[in-house]
Amino acid sequence: MNTNKKTHVVIVGGGFGGVRSALLLSNHPDLFDVTIISKLPYLIYYPTLFHTAIGQRSTMTSIKLSEIFKNKKAKIIDGEVISFDRQSQTVFLTDNSSFHYDKLILAMGEVTNYFNIEGLDKFSYSVKSEKEVLTYNHHLHDFLVQNEQPDKNYFVVGAGPTGIELASRLPGYIHYLMKVHGIHRKAVHVELVEAKEHLLPNFDRKFSRQISRRLSKLGVSIKLNSTVSALNDSQLIINGQGYDSKTVVWTAGVSTNPFYQNNNFAMTKRGKVSVDVYLQAEDNVFVLGDNANTPYSGLAQTALNDGSFVAKNLIRMKKGKYLKPYQPKIPFSVIPVGKRWAATIYKNITIFGFLSSILRQLGDLDGYLKLLPLSSALKFWLKGFKGEPKHCHRCQIKQ
Ligand SMILES: Cc1cc2nc3c(=O)[nH]c(=O)nc-3n(C[C@H](O)[C@H](O)[C@H](O)COP(=O)(O)OP(=O)(O)OC[C@H]3O[C@@H](n4cnc5c(N)ncnc54)[C@H](O)[C@@H]3O)c2cc1C
């Protein structure tokens, strides 16, 4: 590589991995021209997305890319990349524009996968985007207000961290809505459905047992070894039996962005992109975060680490230094279960309760700090401490 000429790095994806790498590279305007292309003009801070599902403000979840890159030398392009040409080193967008790159970084996240289960795409709710979460929240509210009683069952399918966090807050939220709207208090049936034989199939059993206990205390029933085979407008079919519900949320399946298969990348059996020790999928093309086949992909922390790793190696490369190989970082997993209670696991250390919920808040602050300067990071983080609204967020009725 000619180290005197600036390297044009094109980054596709304005999420955790893409933004982190763009931020570090844009600190070196003498070495790099940075272009970040993203389908959305903002980064979705997924760890706080579920707040919107239970009627809280969405303002801590969407961080405008223009705010993140306010004083940075990076070009932001609002657009969708559909293909690229390896030979001419060019990416192509749906609006027919194209960008030449010297180095390409891809961090395009995951998409919801319904595994072809009948009716799920039509009748279930999803929590993968702000729009979807709002639609779900409006349904929770409108069903209750129109029928003056809760749905027969509220199903959350998938007992991973997202499903657990969401299910744990539903009984409290539905009771809150009943109270605000003067609806006579009735039992609320929240069911967490998991195909495997224990919650959090990727974690230690003792850890998931503690979480099960906490969920039961909060009024969440757990259905293990339960496979969903279909959903229609009034019933969810689990292990061949129909259960009445108009409120099914699907958190059980995601898959890698189809861009990679459509563009003939080498994929692993896990459905992730094969990468080498530099997170390089092919010459001059790096893949990060949820898309890369690394041991802990699927987490924001991993995507942030990957973004830093690739950016720092590119800086080293420009400075003629040796490249470091990728070292996966064991994640610090904190799963909130209801208000002011969480479960933490790091290596073989586990912590349950209030202290864990503080760790979670500190983890969020750390996440914001990796994306924003101190004052903006604090501004977003502190939004999470605002109390419950005193009126219904949807129809403005006062409590
Ligand atoms: C509801 C939910 C809760 C979560 N909670 C946690 C948590 O508490 N802790 C944790 O560590 N992780 C959590 N995660 C996982 C975490 O959010 C992901 O691991 C992380 O977002 C991955 O970062 P990424 O950069 O790989 O992809 P993403 O952050 O998903 O970013 C992908 C980006 O690519 C853009 N894009 C996609 N396709 C195109 C295209 N064709 N052209 C241009 N741009 C494109 C998207 O608009 C997006 O900006 C959660 C995920 C979800 C869905």
The ligand as a Tripos MOL2 file, in Angstrom:
@<TRIPOS>MOLECULE
LIG
   53    58     1     0     0
SMALL
NO_CHARGES

@<TRIPOS>ATOM
      1 C1        -34.2070   -5.7050   20.9730 C.3       1 LIG1
      2 C2        -32.7180   -5.9110   21.1090 C.ar      1 LIG1
      3 C3        -32.0910   -5.7490   22.3340 C.ar      1 LIG1
      4 C4        -30.7070   -5.9460   22.4730 C.ar      1 LIG1
      5 N1        -30.1280   -5.7710   23.6970 N.ar      1 LIG1
      6 C5        -28.7830   -5.9180   23.8320 C.ar      1 LIG1
      7 C6        -28.1430   -5.7060   25.0890 C.ar      1 LIG1
      8 O1        -28.8110   -5.4100   26.0800 O.2       1 LIG1
      9 N2        -26.7890   -5.8340   25.1590 N.ar      1 LIG1
     10 C7        -26.0320   -6.1660   24.0660 C.ar      1 LIG1
     11 O2        -24.7970   -6.2630   24.1790 O.2       1 LIG1
     12 N3        -26.6090   -6.3890   22.8630 N.ar      1 LIG1
     13 C8        -27.9560   -6.2710   22.7210 C.ar      1 LIG1
     14 N4        -28.5520   -6.4960   21.5080 N.ar      1 LIG1
     15 C9        -27.7040   -6.8980   20.3630 C.3       1 LIG1
     16 C10       -26.9920   -5.6940   19.7570 C.3       1 LIG1
     17 O3        -27.8870   -4.6350   19.5540 O.3       1 LIG1
     18 C11       -26.3210   -6.0910   18.4470 C.3       1 LIG1
     19 O4        -25.4270   -7.1230   18.7160 O.3       1 LIG1
     20 C12       -25.6040   -4.8940   17.8250 C.3       1 LIG1
     21 O5        -26.5450   -3.9170   17.4250 O.3       1 LIG1
     22 C13       -24.7710   -5.3480   16.6180 C.3       1 LIG1
     23 O6        -24.1140   -4.2360   16.0660 O.3       1 LIG1
     24 P1        -23.8110   -4.2140   14.4960 P.3       1 LIG1
     25 O7        -23.0280   -2.9900   14.2450 O.co2     1 LIG1
     26 O8        -23.2580   -5.5200   14.0770 O.co2     1 LIG1
     27 O9        -25.2560   -4.1070   13.7990 O.3       1 LIG1
     28 P2        -26.4160   -3.0470   14.0520 P.3       1 LIG1
     29 O10       -26.2320   -2.2900   15.2790 O.co2     1 LIG1
     30 O11       -27.6850   -3.8280   13.8680 O.co2     1 LIG1
     31 O12       -26.2510   -2.0550   12.8320 O.3       1 LIG1
     32 C14       -26.4960   -2.4330   11.5040 C.3       1 LIG1
     33 C15       -26.5950   -1.1560   10.6630 C.3       1 LIG1
     34 O13       -26.5600   -1.4990    9.2870 O.3       1 LIG1
     35 C16       -27.5420   -0.7220    8.5870 C.3       1 LIG1
     36 N5        -27.8540   -1.4540    7.3720 N.ar      1 LIG1
     37 C17       -28.4320   -2.6770    7.2690 C.ar      1 LIG1
     38 N6        -28.5140   -3.0390    5.9800 N.ar      1 LIG1
     39 C18       -27.9830   -2.0160    5.2630 C.ar      1 LIG1
     40 C19       -27.7950   -1.8010    3.8760 C.ar      1 LIG1
     41 N7        -28.1340   -2.6990    2.9540 N.pl3     1 LIG1
     42 N8        -27.2120   -0.6360    3.4800 N.ar      1 LIG1
     43 C20       -26.8440    0.2990    4.3970 C.ar      1 LIG1
     44 N9        -27.0040    0.1330    5.7260 N.ar      1 LIG1
     45 C21       -27.5540   -1.0130    6.1330 C.ar      1 LIG1
     46 C22       -28.6710   -0.6140    9.6060 C.3       1 LIG1
     47 O14       -29.5500    0.4470    9.2980 O.3       1 LIG1
     48 C23       -27.8800   -0.3830   10.8850 C.3       1 LIG1
     49 O15       -27.5620    0.9810   11.0070 O.3       1 LIG1
     50 C24       -29.9280   -6.3180   21.3380 C.ar      1 LIG1
     51 C25       -30.5590   -6.4760   20.1010 C.ar      1 LIG1
     52 C26       -31.9390   -6.2790   19.9670 C.ar      1 LIG1
     53 C27       -32.5950   -6.4650   18.6230 C.3       1 LIG1
@<TRIPOS>BOND
     1     1     2 1
     2     2     3 ar
     3     2    52 ar
     4     3     4 ar
     5     4     5 ar
     6     4    50 ar
     7     5     6 ar
     8     6     7 ar
     9     6    13 1
    10     7     8 2
    11     7     9 ar
    12     9    10 ar
    13    10    11 2
    14    10    12 ar
    15    12    13 ar
    16    13    14 ar
    17    14    15 1
    18    14    50 ar
    19    15    16 1
    20    16    17 1
    21    16    18 1
    22    18    19 1
    23    18    20 1
    24    20    21 1
    25    20    22 1
    26    22    23 1
    27    23    24 1
    28    24    25 2
    29    24    26 1
    30    24    27 1
    31    27    28 1
    32    28    29 2
    33    28    30 1
    34    28    31 1
    35    31    32 1
    36    32    33 1
    37    33    34 1
    38    33    48 1
    39    34    35 1
    40    35    36 1
    41    35    46 1
    42    36    37 ar
    43    36    45 ar
    44    37    38 ar
    45    38    39 ar
    46    39    40 ar
    47    39    45 ar
    48    40    41 1
    49    40    42 ar
    50    42    43 ar
    51    43    44 ar
    52    44    45 ar
    53    46    47 1
    54    46    48 1
    55    48    49 1
    56    50    51 ar
    57    51    52 ar
    58    52    53 1
@<TRIPOS>SUBSTRUCTURE
     1 LIG1         1 GROUP 0 **** ****
